[in-house]
């Protein structure tokens, strides 16, 4: 009989504790404590693009870039290895012979990349024997139509806005520049800081 009374006492004390929790809104107060804790803590929201922009690290896989050598010639020899290794078949390379420099050089007549299909996996960068193609640090690739998502050789040869020597992983101050294509967000690399969480 004493076993039953112990069980009844535990059951009754558990019910009383639940009743007190319901009357005093203990669970509600615990939830509010978490909410108020976030309200008084430091914000980690980025003020992009109005005030700051994240500058990626060197090994970030962003928009493709084609590079030139010291004499200003394209490094790409149109070997088509990048287009053959691409798992999504988003790179199109059509070679041609360029004999304007005295000897016949193989250069790309067409070098297109479809950013809407690209996985940014970096296989094209690894396959290139001349390191002509590298994935840059530009990550703003939003577009309003699919035609603007295809980059051609003349667009890919434009130097990237962040120099190769800049370490990255920081937030830089931004400024807006209006041109014929619209408004662009440009990072001021002289004013940057490392964000701490």
VMD Tcl script that draws the C-alpha trace (Angstrom):
set ca {
  {0.00 0.00 0.00}
  {2.88 2.36 0.74}
  {4.07 2.02 -2.87}
  {0.76 3.38 -4.11}
  {0.85 6.32 -1.76}
  {4.38 7.22 -2.91}
  {3.21 7.09 -6.54}
  {0.15 9.19 -5.74}
  {2.30 11.75 -3.90}
  {4.69 12.02 -6.86}
  {1.80 12.30 -9.28}
  {0.10 14.97 -7.17}
  {3.34 16.94 -6.71}
  {3.97 16.76 -10.49}
  {0.47 18.06 -11.18}
  {0.92 20.90 -8.70}
  {4.23 21.85 -10.35}
  {2.56 21.88 -13.79}
  {-0.27 24.01 -12.43}
  {2.18 26.53 -10.96}
  {4.05 26.67 -14.29}
  {0.81 27.36 -16.13}
  {-0.33 30.03 -13.68}
  {3.03 31.86 -13.66}
  {3.68 31.45 -17.44}
  {7.13 29.95 -16.83}
  {7.55 28.61 -20.40}
  {6.43 31.95 -21.84}
  {8.95 33.82 -19.69}
  {11.75 31.45 -20.78}
  {10.92 32.17 -24.41}
  {10.84 35.92 -23.81}
  {14.23 35.72 -22.12}
  {15.72 34.34 -25.34}
  {13.95 37.00 -27.43}
  {15.06 39.88 -25.22}
  {18.58 38.47 -25.19}
  {18.72 38.83 -28.99}
  {17.24 42.33 -28.81}
  {19.99 43.66 -26.55}
  {22.88 41.79 -28.23}
  {25.04 43.28 -30.97}
  {23.52 43.06 -34.46}
  {25.27 40.90 -37.07}
  {23.17 42.15 -39.98}
  {25.20 43.38 -42.95}
  {24.30 46.79 -44.30}
  {24.68 45.63 -47.89}
  {24.75 47.39 -50.35}
  {24.10 50.75 -48.71}
  {27.06 50.84 -46.36}
  {29.29 47.77 -46.72}
  {30.17 44.93 -49.05}
  {31.91 41.64 -48.30}
  {35.21 41.15 -50.14}
  {35.78 37.39 -50.57}
  {39.02 35.52 -49.92}
  {41.47 34.83 -52.76}
  {40.27 31.27 -53.30}
  {36.61 32.29 -53.60}
  {34.90 30.86 -56.68}
  {33.09 33.75 -58.30}
  {32.63 34.98 -61.86}
  {35.16 33.70 -64.41}
  {38.01 35.90 -65.61}
  {40.39 35.45 -68.53}
  {43.90 36.80 -68.04}
  {46.61 38.29 -70.25}
  {50.41 37.98 -70.10}
  {52.87 40.83 -69.54}
  {52.79 41.81 -73.23}
  {48.99 42.11 -73.17}
  {48.31 38.91 -75.12}
  {45.61 36.50 -74.07}
  {46.92 33.54 -72.11}
  {44.17 31.30 -73.47}
  {45.39 28.99 -76.24}
  {41.88 27.70 -77.02}
  {42.75 24.12 -76.08}
  {39.10 23.56 -75.12}
  {40.00 21.56 -72.01}
  {37.81 23.82 -69.88}
  {34.74 23.18 -72.02}
  {35.40 19.43 -72.12}
  {35.77 19.06 -68.35}
  {32.81 21.28 -67.46}
  {30.08 19.08 -65.88}
  {27.26 21.41 -66.95}
  {28.61 22.16 -70.44}
  {28.28 25.90 -69.85}
  {31.58 26.91 -71.52}
  {31.83 27.35 -75.30}
  {35.26 27.70 -76.90}
  {35.79 28.07 -80.66}
  {39.48 28.36 -81.60}
  {41.01 30.37 -84.42}
  {44.51 31.11 -85.68}
  {45.91 34.58 -84.97}
  {48.82 35.33 -87.29}
  {48.97 39.08 -86.63}
  {51.96 38.64 -84.30}
  {54.32 37.12 -86.83}
  {53.73 33.50 -85.92}
  {50.45 31.65 -85.92}
  {48.99 31.52 -82.42}
  {45.87 29.69 -81.48}
  {43.43 32.01 -79.67}
  {39.73 31.76 -78.89}
  {37.45 33.28 -81.47}
  {34.54 32.63 -79.10}
  {34.90 32.03 -75.37}
  {31.50 32.15 -73.67}
  {30.37 31.05 -70.24}
  {26.73 30.73 -69.25}
  {26.55 31.79 -65.60}
  {22.96 30.59 -65.30}
  {24.16 27.01 -65.82}
  {27.57 27.21 -64.12}
  {28.14 25.41 -60.81}
  {31.28 27.45 -60.01}
  {33.03 24.15 -59.27}
  {36.45 25.29 -60.48}
  {37.12 22.33 -62.81}
  {37.78 24.71 -65.71}
  {40.35 26.55 -63.62}
  {42.08 23.28 -62.71}
  {42.11 21.99 -66.30}
  {43.63 25.11 -67.86}
  {47.31 24.47 -68.75}
  {48.16 28.20 -69.02}
  {46.15 29.48 -66.00}
  {44.28 31.73 -68.41}
  {40.95 31.19 -66.70}
  {40.46 31.79 -63.02}
  {37.38 32.14 -60.92}
  {37.39 35.67 -59.56}
  {35.92 37.32 -56.50}
  {32.88 38.91 -58.11}
  {29.71 37.30 -56.76}
  {26.98 39.71 -57.86}
  {25.62 37.91 -60.92}
  {21.92 38.75 -60.73}
  {20.38 39.56 -64.10}
  {16.97 40.28 -65.51}
  {17.27 38.06 -68.59}
  {19.17 34.94 -69.59}
  {21.07 36.67 -72.40}
  {22.91 38.89 -69.90}
  {23.96 35.79 -67.93}
  {26.20 34.71 -70.83}
  {29.62 36.39 -70.64}
  {31.72 36.73 -73.79}
  {35.49 36.92 -74.22}
  {35.63 40.73 -74.24}
  {33.76 40.91 -70.92}
  {35.90 38.17 -69.39}
  {39.16 39.94 -70.24}
  {38.24 43.01 -68.16}
  {40.36 42.97 -64.97}
  {38.47 42.16 -61.80}
  {37.76 45.08 -59.46}
  {39.56 43.49 -56.50}
  {43.31 43.07 -57.10}
  {44.81 39.60 -56.81}
  {47.13 40.72 -54.02}
  {44.29 41.87 -51.74}
  {43.79 39.28 -48.99}
  {40.01 39.52 -48.61}
  {37.61 38.18 -46.02}
  {36.71 41.72 -44.92}
  {33.83 44.16 -45.18}
  {34.64 47.29 -47.16}
  {32.81 50.60 -47.33}
  {30.77 51.03 -50.49}
  {29.83 53.78 -52.84}
  {27.34 53.84 -55.69}
  {28.40 54.59 -59.26}
  {25.85 55.29 -61.97}
  {26.77 54.38 -65.55}
  {24.98 53.39 -68.76}
  {24.26 49.90 -67.40}
  {22.65 51.20 -64.21}
  {23.84 51.65 -60.66}
  {26.82 49.61 -59.45}
  {28.06 49.06 -55.93}
  {31.82 49.62 -55.77}
  {33.85 48.69 -52.70}
  {36.37 51.18 -51.36}
  {39.29 48.86 -50.52}
  {41.10 51.51 -48.49}
  {38.34 51.46 -45.86}
  {37.78 47.91 -44.70}
  {37.43 45.99 -41.44}
  {37.25 42.41 -40.30}
  {33.85 41.62 -38.84}
  {33.69 39.86 -35.51}
  {30.69 37.86 -34.45}
}
mol new
graphics top color blue
foreach p $ca { graphics top sphere $p radius 0.5 }
foreach p [lrange $ca 0 end-1] q [lrange $ca 1 end] { graphics top cylinder $p $q radius 0.2 }
display resetview
